[in-house]
Amino acid sequence: MKITKNKPKIAIVFGARPTFIKMSPLIKALLKERANFFIVHTGQHYSKELDKIFFEELKILKPKYNLKIGSGSHAYQTGLGLIKLEEVFLKEKPQLVLVYGDTNSMLAAALAASKIHLPLAHIEAGLRSYDRLMPEEINRVLADHLANYLFPPTNKAKENLLKEGIAKKKIFVVGNLIVDAVLNNLKIARKYDKVLKNLKIEKGKYFLTTFHRQENVDFKEKLEGILKGLELVFKNYKLPIVYPIHPRTLKMIQKFKLTVPSGIKIIKPLGYFEFLNLLTNAKLVLTDSGGIQEEACILKIPCVTLRENTERPETLKVKSNILSGTNPLKILKGVKLMLKRKRNWKNPFGDGKTSLKFIKILKKEGFLI
């Protein structure tokens, strides 16, 4: 569909796997509205499994710019992103910069926009773990205080923003785009059922795990604790634990010379629909991912979070999720507790119409005409 050129221009910036997925419903809605926008992909995730395949599978507009920043320290990714994004913004002169989440890419875009006085909108604003050891927490707080428009997914997130002194008039509670993405793509994901056959596993007879966060995998004691916890889970339930391993985690397992316990089925990172199929059919998921906590809640899959805190407290409140940290015995205890719970919790993240609410607000604010 041709995008009209004389309308207000919107820049959308992202660079990490979860953001590709969550933003896809909004991008499709913007295309339907014939909005004037362009995408900047910072290249923070750059392997085919974590990058190109998502654009292909989700069928979203490909980026106009790929900055190819790649991996590196937080300072490197943020600093180089700031330099390159400023160049793009000065060239394109957008009327709004739209960022999502808590990545270094997001922070770089927020800083770049603010330095040259471009209006900034932060989607998924107001999330707080209250753990400043998490680099993502610092990114969230800074972006929220730079933003002109804040889109928290829940009233709890809105309360966090108000407590920090952010003006109420800047805040719009719209729900979470992940609900739109999951509901829109679930039917397609079911067609990827061959992934279970290929892995020789059966529906409801395996656990799924993901862990990659710096505060977990960069510390030998914590990473070893997770692996030992998974070993206990396997010994107690005799069910395979499928692990699409993140490149960062694989690197640190090798660096620390750790042994992956038997019972953990290590596989390469998956495409979005394959992973969604695996999650939908799992008995339970163990993860340190914020997005997967949300997806599991939406899909009624019990979740054990391998962290001491979460910026998704709504999942704890509705009892779809429990925190275990990285202690092996607590991981096993968390699994036992979650498997006893009924899967009748209410999804707190919205009705799957968040992208339409965004469109309505963007129109009201004059960014869509």
CORQUI-V643306 format. One record per backbone hydrogen bond with DSSP energy under -0.5 kcal/mol. NH is the residue of the N-H (numbers start at 0). CO is the residue of the C=O. If there is no record, write none. Layout:
nh=NH co=CO
nh=NH co=CO
This chain:
nh=3 co=33
nh=9 co=35
nh=10 co=95
nh=11 co=9
nh=11 co=37
nh=12 co=10
nh=12 co=97
nh=13 co=39
nh=18 co=15
nh=19 co=15
nh=20 co=16
nh=21 co=17
nh=22 co=18
nh=23 co=19
nh=23 co=20
nh=26 co=22
nh=27 co=23
nh=28 co=24
nh=29 co=25
nh=30 co=26
nh=31 co=27
nh=32 co=28
nh=33 co=30
nh=34 co=29
nh=35 co=7
nh=36 co=34
nh=37 co=9
nh=39 co=11
nh=40 co=38
nh=40 co=64
nh=41 co=13
nh=41 co=39
nh=44 co=14
nh=45 co=43
nh=50 co=46
nh=50 co=47
nh=52 co=47
nh=53 co=50
nh=54 co=50
nh=55 co=51
nh=56 co=52
nh=57 co=53
nh=58 co=54
nh=59 co=54
nh=63 co=38
nh=64 co=38
nh=66 co=40
nh=67 co=40
nh=68 co=41
nh=69 co=42
nh=76 co=72
nh=77 co=73
nh=78 co=74
nh=79 co=75
nh=80 co=76
nh=81 co=77
nh=82 co=78
nh=83 co=79
nh=84 co=80
nh=85 co=81
nh=86 co=82
nh=87 co=83
nh=88 co=84
nh=89 co=85
nh=90 co=86
nh=91 co=87
nh=92 co=88
nh=94 co=8
nh=95 co=8
nh=96 co=118
nh=97 co=10
nh=97 co=95
nh=98 co=96
nh=98 co=120
nh=99 co=12
nh=100 co=122
nh=102 co=99
nh=106 co=102
nh=107 co=103
nh=108 co=104
nh=109 co=105
nh=110 co=106
nh=111 co=107
nh=112 co=108
nh=113 co=109
nh=114 co=110
nh=115 co=111
nh=116 co=113
nh=117 co=112
nh=120 co=96
nh=121 co=148
nh=122 co=98
nh=122 co=120
nh=123 co=150
nh=124 co=121
nh=124 co=150
nh=126 co=123
nh=133 co=130
nh=134 co=132
nh=136 co=133
nh=137 co=133
nh=138 co=134
nh=139 co=135
nh=140 co=136
nh=141 co=137
nh=142 co=138
nh=143 co=139
nh=144 co=140
nh=145 co=141
nh=145 co=142
nh=146 co=142
nh=147 co=119
nh=148 co=119
nh=149 co=169
nh=150 co=121
nh=151 co=149
nh=152 co=124
nh=157 co=153
nh=158 co=154
nh=159 co=155
nh=160 co=156
nh=161 co=157
nh=162 co=158
nh=163 co=159
nh=163 co=160
nh=164 co=161
nh=165 co=160
nh=169 co=166
nh=170 co=167
nh=171 co=149
nh=173 co=151
nh=173 co=171
nh=174 co=151
nh=175 co=348
nh=178 co=175
nh=179 co=175
nh=180 co=176
nh=181 co=177
nh=182 co=178
nh=183 co=179
nh=184 co=180
nh=185 co=181
nh=188 co=184
nh=189 co=185
nh=190 co=187
nh=191 co=188
nh=192 co=189
nh=194 co=191
nh=195 co=192
nh=196 co=192
nh=197 co=193
nh=198 co=194
nh=199 co=195
nh=199 co=196
nh=200 co=195
nh=203 co=280
nh=204 co=201
nh=206 co=239
nh=207 co=283
nh=208 co=241
nh=209 co=285
nh=215 co=212
nh=216 co=212
nh=217 co=213
nh=218 co=215
nh=219 co=217
nh=222 co=218
nh=223 co=219
nh=224 co=220
nh=225 co=221
nh=226 co=222
nh=227 co=223
nh=228 co=224
nh=229 co=225
nh=230 co=226
nh=231 co=227
nh=232 co=228
nh=233 co=229
nh=234 co=230
nh=235 co=231
nh=236 co=232
nh=237 co=233
nh=239 co=204
nh=240 co=262
nh=241 co=206
nh=241 co=239
nh=242 co=264
nh=243 co=208
nh=244 co=242
nh=244 co=266
nh=249 co=245
nh=250 co=246
nh=251 co=247
nh=252 co=248
nh=253 co=249
nh=254 co=250
nh=255 co=251
nh=256 co=253
nh=257 co=252
nh=260 co=258
nh=263 co=260
nh=264 co=240
nh=264 co=262
nh=265 co=263
nh=266 co=242
nh=274 co=270
nh=275 co=271
nh=276 co=272
nh=277 co=273
nh=278 co=274
nh=279 co=275
nh=280 co=276
nh=281 co=277
nh=281 co=278
nh=282 co=205
nh=283 co=205
nh=284 co=301
nh=285 co=207
nh=286 co=303
nh=287 co=209
nh=292 co=288
nh=293 co=289
nh=294 co=290
nh=295 co=291
nh=296 co=292
nh=297 co=293
nh=298 co=294
nh=299 co=295
nh=299 co=296
nh=300 co=295
nh=301 co=299
nh=302 co=319
nh=303 co=284
nh=304 co=302
nh=304 co=321
nh=305 co=286
nh=305 co=303
nh=306 co=304
nh=314 co=311
nh=315 co=311
nh=316 co=312
nh=317 co=313
nh=319 co=314
nh=320 co=314
nh=321 co=302
nh=323 co=304
nh=324 co=304
nh=324 co=306
nh=326 co=323
nh=330 co=326
nh=331 co=327
nh=332 co=328
nh=333 co=329
nh=334 co=330
nh=335 co=331
nh=336 co=332
nh=337 co=333
nh=338 co=334
nh=339 co=335
nh=339 co=336
nh=340 co=336
nh=340 co=337
nh=343 co=341
nh=356 co=352
nh=357 co=353
nh=358 co=354
nh=359 co=355
nh=360 co=356
nh=361 co=357
nh=362 co=358
nh=363 co=359
nh=364 co=360
nh=365 co=362
nh=366 co=361
nh=367 co=361
